[in-house]
Amino acid sequence: MSNSKASIALCLAAALSLSGCLNLGGGAKVPPTLMRLSPASPLAPQTDRTATASQAVTVVVPTVPQELATLRVPVTRGGISIAYLKDAQWVEQPNALFARLLSETIASTTGRVVLDPRQFSLDPGVRLTGQLQAFGLDADTMEVVARYDAALARGADSVETHRFEARIKVPAAEPSAVSPALNQAANQVAADVSRWIGS
């Protein structure tokens, strides 16, 4: 094969590989509208706060089970079967979206300074970690479920844990119904976490 033909073949292979990366698993196209989370209690613009390091809250992006390590929305049935909601996709992985929602809600409702793990240098203050156990549609009950197992380290030798859960009924297994319900459930959990942390 000549150099020019080899170059064309490599370019075609690269283009095909890139187009495959832009599709969801199974060859499905990216939906025309992507989903995100919006805080019900956003932090007001130009809000200035000062706190000692021990009073700050550091929110760590929660870990997720494999079914949530994706941009797609899981649909569970019978507690053992998992599919994914048709034509629904997050703008980024749901645990990252949920962590930002938590940070915004905690900052706006508790008055605390909230940090990203990359922002602290010596003392992270109160450290919030956990696992986003469920964040999708339960097809048996037709409810979206947001379940977060939180762990709060208030010092070097004190850790508290708590499970938070919110369920919202939906009329249909469609993105137009599931998306706002998941946003509502996420905000309910975030508000409960904020009250747990306290001011």
Beta strands, then each sheet from edge to edge (+ up, - down):
strand 1: 57-59
strand 2: 74-77
strand 3: 81-84
strand 4: 114-115
strand 5: 126-138
strand 6: 143-155
strand 7: 158-169
sheet 1: 3+ 2- 5- 1- 4-
sheet 2: 3+ 2- 5- 6+ 7-
end
